[in-house]
Amino acid sequence: MSLQTPKVGFVSLGCPKASSDSERILTQLRAEGYSISGSYDDADLVVVNTCGFIDSAVEESLDAIGEALAENGKVIVTGCLGAKSDVVKQAHPGVLAVTGPHALEEVMTAVHASLPKLHDPYTDLVPPQGIRLTPQHYAYLKISEGCNHRCSFCIIPSMRGDLVSRPIGDVMKEAESLVNAGVSELLVISQDTSAYGVDVKYRTGFWNGRPIKTRMTELAKALGDLGVWVRMHYVYPYPHVDEIIPLMADGLILPYLDVPFQHSSPRILKAMKRPANSESNLARVNAWREICPDITIRSTFIVGFPGETDEDFEHLLDFLREARLDRVGCFAYSPVDGAPANQLDNPVPESLKQERLARFMEVQEAISAEKQRNKVGRIETILIDEVEGDGAVGRTAADAPEIDGVVYLSGADGLQPGDLVEAQIVGSDGHDLWAAPPERN
């Protein structure tokens, strides 16, 4: 090992929740005096934060571990795939250590064992907002770990455990630090945002001397007071979700809700062990729009679930046509090692899964394209993400980073990432928008 500052390379895979774990590890590494290397050659060892939710993610993670071993030779594995240490060690017996998800202390112990720190951590300066993997103007704010549901297609609880809510005072301190550091948008994430505080019986915490219940509604209100965009992700449609819709109508938080419906057929929802039904979901969506007409609703669905009949699939298409959701993602069912759904009867042939996926997306793309066309001519507030020359790329309140659409803006002289500007929508396709400075009368 070099006598200079020890350097750690980092590979982060998976969802925003995994990215949040990566940010905590990177922050701790920097706090203890380690440098973060951008290349395998320059690093003394490499940490790979893995994903292990579906087979393709497992394959990607194993490939990333193999590449790090080949290029560097010293690799510590963490993250969701790390919960299956036997899978990692069987594929790559040469790794230094394997830990599961949200395992900051275990990762640091492994780093210390292979790459001892060289200085006193109390003398080093780290930005109060920590080390972020996102651009400076937006950040993910993870409010809890784990999940109490046992959906039959999911193995997240076996990897990340049951729900554990972060103290609301800690969440708000982190949010405040991020805003003070220049963040313009906070993206609230967890496995089940609606369940925040259930595990601690919604006990009252404190932020700057202010009492706040550990509950989604109270958290949304407090975050709204920070004066930045607040976007809610992974919200199960429990009854109390209705309480945050008026906050959206009042402009306190963004009129955007990410609700993973997964299906509409009551029979399939029951087989999935989902905590909702399609009839109430449709009524809820309509009620939300009555309160907040500008609300954007994003969701994800699975087609080809074991036992899904033609009738079930047609039920799903009818739900799409009625619900007219703004942003939709869809996946063909993929068996996940350890998921109870693997044992269900009547698996859907792969060719039929792909046919249904194509039909699903055809229906939704027509809905999305129409909704996008309806925005042409409107004045929208746009958060700038990138600026190049006299053009910029940004997002409206209806667009979360990396998963939704973008706005291509002309006439961007003087703009910087993180700026909020008014622009007129002049064009659209099924996913993205084009905008220009507003016309003046």
C-alpha positions in Angstrom: 0.0 0.0 0.0 1.2 3.5 -0.8 2.2 5.8 2.1 0.1 8.5 0.4 -3.6 8.9 1.1 -5.3 5.5 0.6 -7.7 5.5 -2.4 -10.9 3.6 -2.7 -12.7 2.9 -6.0 -16.4 2.7 -5.9 -19.0 1.0 -8.2 -22.7 1.7 -7.4 -25.4 -0.3 -9.0 -29.2 -0.6 -8.5 -32.0 1.7 -7.4 -31.9 5.1 -5.7 -32.1 3.3 -2.3 -28.8 1.6 -3.1 -27.4 4.9 -4.3 -28.3 6.4 -0.9 -26.4 3.5 0.8 -23.5 4.3 -1.5 -23.6 7.9 -0.5 -23.4 7.1 3.2 -20.4 4.8 2.6 -18.6 7.4 0.5 -19.3 10.1 3.1 -17.8 7.9 5.8 -14.8 7.1 3.6 -14.1 10.8 3.1 -14.8 11.6 6.7 -12.0 9.1 7.7 -9.6 10.5 5.2 -9.8 8.1 2.3 -9.7 9.5 -1.2 -12.3 8.3 -3.8 -10.6 7.1 -7.0 -12.3 7.3 -10.4 -10.3 4.5 -11.9 -9.4 0.9 -11.1 -5.7 1.4 -11.7 -5.4 4.3 -9.2 -7.4 2.6 -6.4 -5.9 0.6 -3.6 -9.2 -1.4 -3.4 -12.7 -1.3 -4.9 -16.1 -1.4 -3.2 -18.9 -2.7 -5.4 -22.5 -1.9 -4.2 -24.6 -4.5 -5.9 -28.3 -5.1 -6.9 -29.9 -8.5 -6.6 -33.6 -8.0 -7.2 -34.0 -9.8 -10.6 -31.9 -12.2 -12.6 -30.6 -9.5 -15.0 -29.5 -7.4 -12.0 -27.7 -10.3 -10.4 -25.9 -11.0 -13.7 -24.9 -7.3 -14.0 -23.6 -7.2 -10.4 -21.6 -10.4 -10.8 -20.1 -9.0 -14.0 -19.2 -5.8 -12.2 -17.5 -7.7 -9.4 -15.6 -9.8 -12.0 -14.4 -6.6 -13.9 -13.3 -5.0 -10.6 -11.3 -8.1 -9.7 -9.7 -8.3 -13.1 -8.8 -4.6 -13.2 -7.8 -4.1 -9.6 -7.7 -7.4 -7.7 -9.0 -6.2 -4.3 -12.7 -6.0 -4.1 -15.3 -5.6 -1.2 -18.9 -6.5 -2.1 -21.9 -4.9 -0.4 -25.6 -4.3 -1.3 -28.6 -6.5 -2.0 -26.7 -9.3 -3.8 -24.3 -9.4 -0.8 -27.3 -10.8 1.2 -26.6 -13.9 -0.8 -22.9 -14.2 0.0 -22.8 -17.8 -1.2 -23.7 -16.7 -4.7 -21.0 -14.0 -4.7 -18.3 -16.2 -3.3 -19.1 -19.1 -5.6 -18.8 -16.9 -8.6 -15.9 -14.8 -7.3 -14.0 -16.6 -4.4 -11.3 -13.9 -4.5 -13.3 -11.1 -3.0 -12.0 -9.6 0.2 -15.4 -9.4 2.0 -19.1 -9.6 1.4 -21.8 -7.7 3.3 -25.5 -7.2 2.7 -27.4 -3.9 2.1 -27.3 -0.8 4.4 -24.2 -2.3 6.1 -22.1 0.8 6.6 -20.2 -0.4 9.7 -19.5 -3.8 8.1 -18.2 -2.2 4.9 -15.9 0.2 6.9 -14.6 -2.7 9.0 -13.7 -4.5 5.8 -12.0 -1.4 4.4 -10.0 -0.9 7.6 -8.8 -4.5 7.5 -7.5 -4.3 4.0 -6.6 -0.6 3.8 -5.9 1.0 7.2 -6.6 4.7 7.5 -3.6 6.9 8.0 -4.8 9.9 10.0 -7.1 11.2 12.7 -10.7 11.5 11.3 -11.5 14.4 13.7 -9.1 16.7 11.8 -10.7 16.2 8.4 -13.4 18.3 6.8 -16.4 16.8 4.9 -19.2 18.8 3.5 -22.2 18.8 6.0 -24.4 17.3 3.2 -22.0 14.4 2.8 -20.8 12.9 -0.5 -23.5 12.6 -3.1 -23.7 10.6 -6.3 -26.3 12.8 -7.8 -25.7 16.3 -9.4 -25.5 19.1 -6.9 -29.0 20.4 -7.5 -31.0 17.3 -6.5 -30.7 14.6 -4.0 -32.4 11.4 -2.8 -33.6 11.5 0.8 -34.1 8.0 2.2 -36.5 7.9 5.1 -36.6 4.2 6.0 -35.2 0.8 5.3 -36.9 -2.5 4.7 -40.6 -3.4 4.1 -43.3 -5.1 6.1 -45.1 -6.4 3.0 -44.6 -9.9 1.6 -45.4 -9.5 -2.0 -45.0 -12.9 -3.7 -42.8 -11.6 -6.5 -40.4 -9.7 -4.2 -37.4 -10.7 -2.1 -36.5 -7.2 -0.8 -37.7 -8.0 2.8 -35.4 -11.1 2.9 -32.5 -8.8 1.8 -33.3 -5.6 3.6 -35.4 -6.7 6.5 -38.6 -5.3 7.9 -39.5 -1.6 8.0 -37.1 0.5 10.1 -38.0 4.3 9.9 -35.3 6.8 10.4 -35.9 9.3 13.2 -37.7 12.3 11.7 -35.3 14.7 13.3 -32.4 13.0 11.5 -34.3 13.1 8.2 -35.1 16.8 8.5 -31.5 17.7 9.5 -30.2 15.9 6.4 -32.8 17.6 4.2 -31.9 21.0 5.7 -28.2 20.4 5.1 -28.9 19.4 1.5 -30.9 22.6 0.9 -28.3 24.7 2.5 -25.7 23.1 0.1 -27.7 24.2 -2.9 -30.1 21.3 -3.6 -33.2 22.4 -5.5 -35.1 19.1 -5.4 -35.5 16.5 -2.7 -36.7 13.0 -3.9 -38.2 11.1 -0.9 -37.5 7.4 -1.2 -37.9 4.2 0.7 -39.3 0.7 0.1 -42.7 1.9 1.3 -42.9 5.7 1.9 -46.6 5.5 3.0 -45.6 3.3 5.9 -43.1 5.7 7.4 -43.4 5.7 11.1 -45.6 2.6 11.5 -42.8 0.7 13.2 -42.4 3.4 15.8 -46.1 4.0 16.2 -45.7 7.5 14.6 -43.9 8.8 17.7 -43.0 12.5 17.9 -39.5 13.6 17.1 -37.9 17.0 17.1 -36.3 19.2 14.5 -34.9 22.6 15.5 -37.0 22.3 18.7 -40.2 21.7 16.6 -42.2 18.6 17.4 -43.1 16.5 14.4 -44.8 13.1 14.2 -42.9 10.4 12.4 -45.5 10.1 9.7 -45.6 10.7 5.9 -48.1 13.6 6.1 -46.2 15.5 8.8 -42.9 14.8 7.0 -44.2 16.2 3.7 -45.4 19.3 5.5 -42.0 19.9 7.1 -40.1 19.3 3.9 -42.4 21.6 2.1 -41.3 24.4 4.5 -37.8 24.2 3.1 -38.8 26.0 -0.1 -37.5 23.4 -2.6 -39.2 20.8 -4.9 -40.2 17.8 -2.8 -41.1 14.7 -4.8 -42.7 11.6 -3.3 -41.7 8.1 -4.5 -42.8 4.5 -3.8 -46.1 5.5 -2.2 -48.5 2.6 -1.5 -52.1 3.8 -1.9 -53.1 3.6 1.7 -56.1 5.7 2.8 -53.9 8.3 4.6 -52.1 9.1 1.3 -55.2 11.2 0.6 -53.9 13.7 3.2 -50.9 14.8 1.1 -52.9 15.6 -2.0 -54.1 19.0 -0.6 -50.5 19.8 0.1 -49.8 19.3 -3.6 -52.8 21.5 -4.5 -51.4 24.2 -2.2 -48.0 24.0 -3.8 -46.2 22.8 -0.7 -44.9 19.7 -2.4 -44.8 18.7 -6.0 -48.1 17.4 -7.5 -46.4 14.1 -8.3 -47.1 10.7 -6.9 -45.2 7.5 -7.6 -47.6 4.6 -6.8 -46.5 1.0 -7.7 -49.9 -0.5 -8.6 -48.4 -3.6 -10.3 -51.7 -4.9 -11.7 -55.5 -4.3 -11.7 -57.0 -7.8 -11.8 -58.3 -8.7 -8.3 -57.2 -12.3 -8.8 -53.7 -11.4 -9.8 -53.3 -8.8 -7.0 -54.3 -11.4 -4.5 -51.7 -13.8 -6.0 -49.2 -11.0 -5.8 -50.2 -10.4 -2.1 -50.6 -6.7 -2.9 -52.3 -4.5 -0.3 -54.8 -2.9 -2.6 -57.5 -3.6 -5.2 -58.1 -2.0 -8.6 -61.6 -0.7 -8.0 -60.6 1.4 -5.0 -57.4 2.4 -6.9 -59.4 3.9 -9.8 -61.7 5.7 -7.4 -58.7 7.1 -5.5 -57.0 8.3 -8.7 -60.2 10.2 -9.7 -60.6 11.7 -6.2 -56.9 12.9 -6.2 -57.5 14.6 -9.6 -60.6 16.3 -8.2 -58.5 17.8 -5.4 -55.4 18.5 -7.5 -56.1 18.6 -11.2 -52.4 19.0 -12.1 -51.3 15.9 -10.3 -48.9 13.6 -12.2 -49.3 9.9 -11.3 -46.5 7.5 -12.1 -46.8 3.7 -11.7 -45.2 0.4 -12.5 -46.9 -2.8 -13.6 -46.0 -6.5 -14.2 -47.5 -8.5 -17.1 -47.2 -12.3 -17.5 -47.4 -13.0 -13.8 -48.0 -16.7 -13.1 -51.6 -17.6 -13.7 -52.4 -14.4 -15.6 -55.1 -15.2 -18.1 -56.2 -13.3 -21.2 -59.1 -12.0 -19.1 -56.8 -10.7 -16.4 -54.6 -9.0 -19.0 -57.6 -7.3 -20.7 -58.7 -6.1 -17.2 -55.3 -4.5 -16.9 -55.6 -2.8 -20.3 -59.1 -1.5 -19.4 -57.7 -0.1 -16.1 -55.0 1.7 -18.1 -57.6 3.3 -20.4 -59.7 4.4 -17.5 -57.0 5.6 -15.1 -55.0 7.4 -17.8 -51.9 7.5 -15.8 -49.2 10.0 -16.8 -46.0 8.0 -16.4 -46.0 4.2 -16.6 -43.3 1.5 -16.5 -43.9 -2.1 -17.3 -42.0 -5.3 -16.9 -42.6 -8.9 -18.1 -42.6 -11.1 -15.0 -39.2 -12.6 -14.3 -38.7 -15.3 -11.7 -36.5 -14.1 -8.8 -34.6 -16.7 -6.9 -36.3 -17.1 -3.5 -39.6 -15.4 -4.5 -42.8 -17.4 -3.5 -44.3 -16.5 -6.9 -41.9 -19.0 -8.5 -44.0 -21.8 -7.0 -47.3 -20.6 -8.5 -49.1 -22.7 -11.1 -49.6 -21.9 -14.8 -46.5 -19.9 -15.7 -47.0 -17.7 -18.7 -44.9 -18.6 -21.7 -42.1 -16.1 -22.5 -43.4 -15.4 -25.9 -46.8 -14.5 -24.5 -45.2 -12.3 -21.8 -43.4 -10.3 -24.5 -46.6 -10.0 -26.6 -48.6 -8.7 -23.7 -45.7 -6.3 -22.8 -45.8 -4.9 -26.3 -49.6 -4.5 -26.2 -49.5 -2.9 -22.8 -46.9 -0.3 -23.9 -48.9 0.4 -27.1 -51.9 1.4 -25.1 -50.0 3.4 -22.6 -47.8 5.2 -25.2 -51.0 6.5 -26.9 -52.2 7.9 -23.5 -48.8 9.4 -22.7 -48.5 11.0 -26.2 -51.9 12.6 -25.8 -51.1 13.9 -22.4 -47.9 15.4 -23.6 -49.6 17.1 -26.6 -52.0 18.7 -24.2 -49.1 20.5 -22.6 -48.1 22.3 -25.8 -48.7 26.0 -25.4 -48.6 26.0 -21.6 -46.1 27.9 -19.5 -44.2 25.4 -17.3 -41.6 25.8 -14.5 -38.5 23.9 -15.5 -35.7 22.7 -13.3 -32.5 22.9 -15.3 -30.3 19.8 -15.2 -27.7 20.5 -17.9 -26.6 23.5 -20.0 -24.7 23.2 -23.3 -24.2 26.2 -25.5 -27.5 28.2 -25.8 -29.6 25.1 -25.0 -30.5 23.3 -21.8 -32.1 20.1 -20.7 -34.4 20.2 -17.7 -37.5 18.7 -16.2 -41.0 19.9 -15.2 -42.7 19.0 -11.9 -44.1 16.0 -13.8 -40.7 14.5 -14.4 -38.5 12.7 -12.0 -34.8 12.4 -12.9 -33.6 9.3 -14.9 -37.1 7.6 -15.1 -39.4 10.2 -16.6 -39.1 12.6 -19.6 -37.0 15.7 -20.1 -37.6 19.2 -21.5 -35.2 20.5 -24.3 -35.1 24.2 -23.8 -33.8 26.8 -26.3 -32.6 30.2 -25.3 -30.7 29.1 -22.2 -28.1 31.8 -22.0 -26.9 32.5 -18.5 -28.7 29.5 -17.0 -27.0 27.0 -14.6 -28.0 23.5 -13.4 -30.4 23.9 -10.5 -32.1 27.1 -11.8 -35.9 27.2 -12.0 -37.2 29.0 -15.1 -40.5 29.6 -16.8 -40.7 28.4 -20.4 -43.4 27.8 -23.0 -43.9 24.2 -24.3 -43.7 24.3 -28.1 -43.5 20.6 -29.0 -43.8 17.1 -27.6 -43.5 13.4 -28.3 -44.7 10.5 -26.1 -41.9 11.0 -23.6 -40.2 14.4 -23.9 -41.1 18.1 -24.4 -39.5 21.0 -26.2 -39.7 24.5 -24.8 -38.7 28.1 -25.5 -38.7 31.4 -23.6 -42.3 32.5 -23.1 -43.8 34.7 -25.9 -44.3 38.3 -24.9 -47.4 40.2 -25.9 
